[in-house]
Amino acid sequence: MLKKKKTRHHIKNKCNKGTDNEANILMLFEEKHNAWHLLFRNEDLDGAIAILQRVKQIKQKKYNHYE
């Protein structure tokens, strides 16, 4: 059986003054880490939540338009 590789994911990005401190690191399986960056680029958790909230608002407006 192939062992899944874990990678380090910064909770607060280094480009946004995040650190390599253990409290700022999540160990994610590589496929989940790659999926995060595919969906949210280098956004931190707050940025990802903001993106998801915008998508939700757009979808709600679209569906409310048909009612």
C-alpha positions as CSV (number, residue, x, y, z in Angstrom):
1,M,0.0,0.0,0.0
2,L,1.3,3.4,-0.9
3,K,1.9,5.7,2.0
4,K,0.4,9.2,1.7
5,K,2.8,12.1,2.0
6,K,2.0,14.9,4.4
7,T,3.1,18.5,3.7
8,R,3.4,21.7,5.8
9,H,0.6,24.2,5.2
10,H,0.9,27.7,6.7
11,I,-2.3,28.9,8.4
12,K,-1.2,32.5,7.9
13,N,0.8,32.8,4.8
14,K,4.5,33.8,5.0
15,C,3.7,36.4,2.4
16,N,1.2,37.9,4.9
17,K,3.7,37.9,7.8
18,G,3.0,34.3,8.9
19,T,5.8,32.4,10.5
20,D,7.2,28.9,10.6
21,N,6.1,28.7,14.2
22,E,4.5,25.3,15.0
23,A,1.2,27.0,15.9
24,N,1.0,28.4,12.3
25,I,1.5,25.1,10.6
26,L,-1.0,22.4,9.6
27,M,0.2,19.0,8.4
28,L,-2.0,18.1,5.5
29,F,-1.9,15.2,3.1
30,E,-0.3,16.5,-0.1
31,E,-3.5,16.0,-2.2
32,K,-5.5,18.2,0.2
33,H,-2.8,20.8,0.4
34,N,-2.7,21.0,-3.4
35,A,-6.5,21.2,-3.6
36,W,-6.5,24.1,-1.1
37,H,-4.1,26.1,-3.4
38,L,-6.0,25.1,-6.5
39,L,-9.3,26.5,-5.0
40,F,-8.0,29.4,-2.9
41,R,-4.5,30.1,-4.2
42,N,-2.5,31.6,-1.3
43,E,-5.5,32.8,0.7
44,D,-5.5,32.1,4.4
45,L,-8.5,30.7,6.2
46,D,-10.2,34.1,6.4
47,G,-9.7,34.8,2.7
48,A,-11.0,31.4,1.8
49,I,-14.2,32.0,3.9
50,A,-14.7,35.3,2.2
51,I,-14.5,33.7,-1.2
52,L,-17.0,31.0,-0.2
53,Q,-19.3,33.7,1.2
54,R,-19.2,35.6,-2.1
55,V,-20.0,32.5,-4.0
56,K,-22.9,31.8,-1.7
57,Q,-24.3,35.3,-2.2
58,I,-24.0,35.1,-6.0
59,K,-25.8,31.7,-6.0
60,Q,-28.5,33.0,-3.7
61,K,-29.1,36.0,-6.0
62,K,-29.2,33.8,-9.0
63,Y,-31.8,31.4,-7.4
64,N,-33.9,34.2,-5.9
65,H,-34.1,35.7,-9.4
66,Y,-36.1,32.7,-10.6
67,E,-38.6,32.8,-7.7
